Amino acid sequence: MANGNNNGSDPEGRLFITFVVGLSLLAAIGGWLVVATSGLHPKPAGIVPDHPRTLVSFVLTNQTGRTVTQTELTGKYLVVDFLLTSCSLTCPVVNRHLAEIQALTTNQPNVQLVYLTVDPRDDTVPALADFGKKYGADPARWLMLTGDQTNLYHLIATSFLNQDLNDPFSYMPGNFSHTDRVALVDNQGHVRMYFDGLNDNVASNILTALAALRKHP
C-alpha cells in the first residue's frame, strides 16, 4: 500500500545519485590528471633486451685496416648499430643519427660508436672507409667493423640481435631481426637498451639514457 506522505521525494535515492555523480566526476578528473601529467613522466624511449646480453670476445678489422678486439672497448659506453653499406633506405637514416651522436659526444671520450656490418662479404675495409667518410666518421671514435662472417655473426647473434635462420623470406644478410635498432652498452659490457634508429629523436634519447647510466649505473 502506497505511503500517503510520499510526495515523490526519495532522500536515499538522491543520495545514491549524488554519490554516483561524484564518483564519475572524480574518475574524469583523475583521467585528466593522468593525461595532463604524462609528459612530466614520459615512458622510457628505449626497448629493454628480451634477455640479458653481454659483449662477447671478438677480433675484427676497422675501416683503416686496424685489428680491433673487445678489450679495446673495456670501460667504455658503446653505441652500436648493425647495417650494410649497400642499404639505401633505412641505413642512411640510422647512420645520420649516429653521426649526430658522434658530434654530441665529442667531449665524452669514453663513448665509443661501433658499426657492425651484417654483410662482411661486400663491406670490405675499403668499402667501410668510403662509407665512413660519407658520414664524417672519426676512426678513433666510430669503429666500422668487418671480418670473418662466422665470427661476426656469432658476435651479433650472441650479444645483440636475434637471428632466424629458418626464415626463407628474410632480405637481411644473416637473417637478423631489428637491424635498424641501435644498442646502448654500459661500461661493464652489458646491453642495457635498444633504440629505434629511425626515430628522429634517437640521438637525444640515447644521450639521456647515457646520462642516466652515469648517474645510476
MOZIRA-V275903 format. One record per residue. PHI is phi in radians with two decimals (999 if undefined). OMEGA is omega as a letter, one per 20 degrees, with the letter a starting at -180 (999 if undefined). Layout:
PHI OMEGA
PHI OMEGA
This chain:
999 a
-1.17 r
-1.33 a
-1.19 a
-1.57 a
-1.35 a
-1.85 r
1.62 a
-1.55 r
-2.40 a
-0.97 a
-1.15 r
-1.14 r
-1.12 r
-1.11 r
-1.13 r
-1.10 r
-1.06 a
-1.11 a
-1.13 r
-1.09 r
-1.09 r
-1.10 r
-1.10 r
-1.12 r
-1.08 r
-1.11 r
-1.14 r
-1.13 r
-1.07 r
-1.10 r
-1.12 r
-1.12 r
-1.09 r
-1.15 a
-1.18 a
-1.77 a
-1.08 r
-1.21 r
-1.37 a
-2.29 a
-1.17 r
-1.21 r
-0.97 a
-1.36 a
-1.67 a
-2.03 a
-1.31 r
-0.98 a
-1.22 r
-2.73 a
-0.98 r
-2.29 a
-2.32 r
-1.13 a
-1.65 a
-1.13 r
-2.71 r
-2.35 a
-2.31 a
-2.21 a
-1.64 a
-1.22 r
-1.75 a
1.58 a
-1.49 r
-1.33 a
-2.22 r
-2.12 a
-1.13 a
-1.12 r
-1.15 a
-1.70 a
-1.03 r
1.42 a
-1.86 r
-1.54 a
-1.94 r
-2.03 a
-2.07 r
-2.18 a
-2.37 a
-2.44 r
-2.54 a
-1.18 a
-1.40 r
-1.25 a
-1.98 a
-1.86 a
-1.40 a
-1.05 r
-1.04 r
-1.13 a
-1.08 a
-1.20 r
-1.11 r
-1.21 r
-1.14 r
-1.09 r
-1.13 r
-1.12 r
-1.00 a
-1.18 a
-1.33 a
-1.94 a
-0.95 a
-1.66 r
-2.14 a
-1.10 r
-1.60 r
-1.84 a
-2.10 r
-1.57 a
-2.35 r
-1.89 r
-1.87 a
-1.27 r
-1.71 a
-2.30 a
-1.12 r
-1.10 a
-1.67 a
-1.51 r
-1.36 r
-1.00 r
-1.04 a
-1.12 r
-1.21 r
-1.10 r
-1.13 a
-1.12 r
-1.10 r
-1.08 a
-1.07 a
-1.91 r
1.17 a
-1.26 r
-1.46 a
-1.00 r
-1.39 a
-2.07 a
-2.27 a
-1.44 r
-1.84 a
-1.92 r
-2.42 r
2.76 r
-1.04 a
-1.06 a
-1.05 a
-1.19 a
-1.15 a
-1.16 r
-1.10 r
-1.06 a
-1.15 a
-1.21 a
-1.41 a
-1.68 a
-2.35 a
-2.07 r
-1.27 a
-2.29 r
-1.96 a
-1.32 a
-1.70 a
-1.60 a
-1.32 a
-1.80 r
-1.20 r
-1.63 a
-1.61 r
-0.93 a
1.51 a
0.95 r
-1.43 r
-1.78 r
1.03 r
-1.25 r
-1.50 r
-1.48 r
-2.06 a
-1.71 r
-1.92 a
-1.94 a
-1.38 a
-1.33 r
-1.86 r
1.52 a
-1.71 r
-1.27 a
-1.71 a
-2.89 r
-1.97 r
-2.29 r
-1.27 a
-1.18 r
-1.61 a
-1.27 a
-1.06 a
-1.73 a
-1.08 a
-1.10 r
-1.17 r
-1.12 r
-1.20 r
-1.13 r
-1.11 r
-1.14 r
-1.07 r
-1.07 r
-1.15 r
-1.15 r
-1.16 a
-1.40 a
-2.31 a
-0.99 999
